[in-house]
Amino acid sequence: MSAAAVVVIPREQALACARRALDRARAERDRDRAAGRLPAELDLECRRLERQQATAAPHRAAA
C-alpha cells in the first residue's frame, strides 16, 4: 500500500479559484439570458433573486 501525497492549497488560492469559477458561471448565465436561451421560469427566478438582493444590499453595507 502506498501513501497518497497530500496537497494543501492555501486558503487565498482556493478562494480565488472559487471566485473565478463563479464569475465564469455567472458570465455564461448572463450571455444565455441576454440571448434568450434561459427557460422562462429560470429567468423569472433570476429576476426575483436580483430584486431580493437589491433590497438586501443596503442592510449588508451598514453591517
C-alpha positions in Angstrom: 0.0 0.0 0.0 1.5 3.4 -1.0 0.9 6.6 0.8 -1.0 9.2 -1.2 0.5 12.6 -1.4 -1.4 15.3 0.4 -1.6 18.6 -1.4 -2.6 21.6 0.7 -3.9 24.6 -1.2 -3.6 27.9 0.6 -7.0 29.4 1.6 -6.5 32.5 -0.6 -5.7 30.4 -3.7 -8.8 28.2 -3.1 -11.0 31.3 -2.7 -9.6 32.9 -5.8 -10.2 29.7 -7.8 -13.8 29.5 -6.5 -14.4 33.2 -7.4 -13.1 32.7 -10.9 -15.3 29.6 -11.4 -18.3 31.5 -10.0 -17.6 34.5 -12.3 -17.3 32.3 -15.3 -20.7 30.6 -14.5 -22.3 34.0 -14.0 -21.0 35.3 -17.2 -22.3 32.2 -19.1 -25.7 32.6 -17.4 -25.8 36.3 -18.4 -24.8 35.5 -22.0 -27.5 32.9 -22.2 -30.1 35.2 -20.6 -29.2 38.0 -23.0 -29.6 35.7 -25.9 -32.9 34.4 -24.7 -31.7 30.9 -24.1 -32.8 30.6 -20.5 -36.2 28.9 -19.8 -38.9 31.4 -18.8 -39.2 30.0 -15.2 -35.4 30.3 -14.7 -35.4 33.9 -16.0 -38.2 34.7 -13.6 -36.3 33.2 -10.7 -33.2 35.2 -11.6 -35.2 38.4 -11.6 -36.7 37.5 -8.3 -33.3 36.9 -6.8 -32.0 40.1 -8.2 -34.8 42.1 -6.7 -34.2 40.3 -3.3 -30.5 41.1 -3.4 -31.1 44.7 -4.4 -33.4 45.2 -1.4 -30.9 43.4 0.9 -27.8 45.4 -0.3 -28.4 48.5 2.0 -28.6 46.3 5.1 -25.3 44.5 4.2 -23.5 47.7 3.5 -24.4 49.0 7.0 -23.1 45.9 8.7 
